């Protein structure tokens, strides 16, 4: 940060900025969470809904790798409490994803309505 102005005012502002910076450095921390790239889109959620909820609930700042990239680190920054809470939530999401299976089943279009049933009644019976 570059400060300009009368020397007395610059010195006062400089000292205030240094004190604030030292305070933030003492209170703020970060954690890196290594994640399999295939889980990134699930952690982000539709239009960022999942990660947005984690941020809102914890107050942490979270930097995600882009979906479909080779990056594998999530950076979580904030107070020690916020970082710990956000990290726990992210790890919980990852753990849940490890227990899910996704399979594409090809069904001819002409059978879709029979499989779904009236008002979705037939498909509900499958679960």
C-alpha positions as CSV (number, residue, x, y, z in Angstrom):
1,X,0.0,0.0,0.0
2,X,1.4,3.4,-1.0
3,X,0.6,6.3,1.3
4,X,0.8,9.9,0.3
5,X,0.1,13.1,2.2
6,X,1.5,15.3,4.9
7,X,4.3,13.4,6.7
8,X,2.5,13.5,10.1
9,X,-0.7,12.0,8.7
10,X,1.2,9.4,6.6
11,X,3.1,8.3,9.8
12,X,-0.2,7.9,11.8
13,X,-1.9,6.0,9.0
14,X,1.2,3.8,8.4
15,X,1.3,2.8,12.1
16,X,-2.4,2.0,12.1
17,X,-2.1,-0.1,9.0
18,X,0.9,-2.0,10.4
19,X,-1.0,-2.6,13.7
20,X,-4.0,-3.9,11.8
21,X,-1.9,-6.1,9.6
22,X,-0.1,-7.6,12.6
23,X,-3.5,-8.2,14.3
24,X,-4.9,-9.9,11.2
25,X,-1.8,-12.1,10.8
26,X,-2.1,-13.2,14.4
27,X,-5.8,-14.1,14.1
28,X,-6.0,-15.4,10.6
29,X,-4.8,-18.8,9.4
30,X,-5.4,-21.2,6.5
31,X,-5.6,-24.8,5.6
32,X,-5.1,-26.7,2.3
33,X,-7.3,-29.7,1.7
34,X,-6.1,-32.1,-1.0
35,X,-9.1,-33.4,-2.9
36,X,-9.6,-35.8,-5.8
37,X,-10.5,-33.6,-8.8
38,X,-13.6,-35.8,-9.4
39,X,-15.1,-34.5,-6.2
40,X,-14.6,-30.7,-6.9
41,X,-17.9,-30.3,-8.8
42,X,-19.8,-31.9,-5.9
43,X,-18.1,-29.7,-3.3
44,X,-19.0,-26.6,-5.4
45,X,-22.6,-27.7,-6.0
46,X,-25.0,-26.4,-8.5
47,X,-24.2,-22.7,-9.1
48,X,-21.9,-22.8,-6.1
49,X,-24.7,-23.6,-3.7
50,X,-22.8,-26.2,-1.6
51,X,-19.6,-24.3,-1.1
52,X,-21.6,-21.0,-0.7
53,X,-23.4,-22.6,2.2
54,X,-20.1,-23.7,3.8
55,X,-18.8,-20.2,3.5
56,X,-21.9,-18.6,4.9
57,X,-22.1,-21.0,7.9
58,X,-18.4,-20.8,8.8
59,X,-17.3,-17.3,7.7
60,X,-14.3,-18.8,6.0
61,X,-13.0,-17.8,2.6
62,X,-12.6,-20.8,0.3
63,X,-10.7,-21.0,-2.9
64,X,-11.7,-23.9,-5.1
65,X,-9.8,-25.4,-8.0
66,X,-11.8,-25.2,-11.3
67,X,-14.0,-28.1,-12.1
68,X,-12.4,-30.5,-14.7
69,X,-8.9,-29.2,-13.9
70,X,-5.9,-31.2,-12.6
71,X,-5.6,-29.0,-9.5
72,X,-6.4,-30.8,-6.3
73,X,-6.0,-28.3,-3.4
74,X,-8.8,-26.3,-1.7
75,X,-7.5,-23.3,0.2
76,X,-9.5,-22.3,3.3
77,X,-8.7,-19.0,5.0
78,X,-10.1,-17.2,8.0
79,X,-10.0,-17.4,11.8
80,X,-8.8,-20.6,13.3
81,X,-12.4,-21.5,14.3
82,X,-13.8,-20.7,10.8
83,X,-11.0,-22.7,9.1
84,X,-11.5,-25.7,11.3
85,X,-15.3,-25.7,10.8
86,X,-15.1,-25.2,7.0
87,X,-12.4,-27.9,6.7
88,X,-14.6,-30.4,8.7
89,X,-17.6,-29.6,6.4
90,X,-15.5,-30.0,3.2
91,X,-14.0,-33.3,4.4
92,X,-17.6,-34.5,5.3
93,X,-18.8,-33.7,1.8
94,X,-15.8,-35.6,0.3
95,X,-16.5,-38.6,2.6
96,X,-20.1,-38.7,1.5
97,X,-19.1,-38.6,-2.1
98,X,-16.8,-41.6,-1.6
99,X,-19.9,-43.6,-0.7
100,X,-22.0,-42.6,-3.7
101,X,-22.1,-44.4,-7.0
102,X,-23.3,-42.8,-10.2
103,X,-24.3,-45.0,-13.2
104,X,-25.8,-44.0,-16.5
105,X,-28.5,-46.3,-17.6
106,X,-29.6,-46.1,-21.3
107,X,-33.4,-46.6,-21.6
108,X,-35.1,-46.2,-24.9
109,X,-37.3,-43.0,-24.9
110,X,-40.5,-44.9,-25.6
111,X,-40.2,-46.6,-22.2
112,X,-39.5,-43.4,-20.2
113,X,-43.1,-42.7,-19.3
114,X,-43.6,-46.4,-18.2
115,X,-40.6,-46.3,-16.0
116,X,-41.5,-42.9,-14.4
117,X,-45.2,-43.7,-14.1
118,X,-48.1,-41.3,-13.4
119,X,-46.8,-38.5,-11.3
120,X,-43.5,-40.3,-10.8
121,X,-45.2,-43.2,-8.9
122,X,-43.3,-46.0,-10.6
123,X,-39.9,-44.5,-10.2
124,X,-40.5,-43.8,-6.5
125,X,-41.0,-47.5,-5.9
126,X,-37.5,-48.3,-7.1
127,X,-35.8,-46.5,-4.2
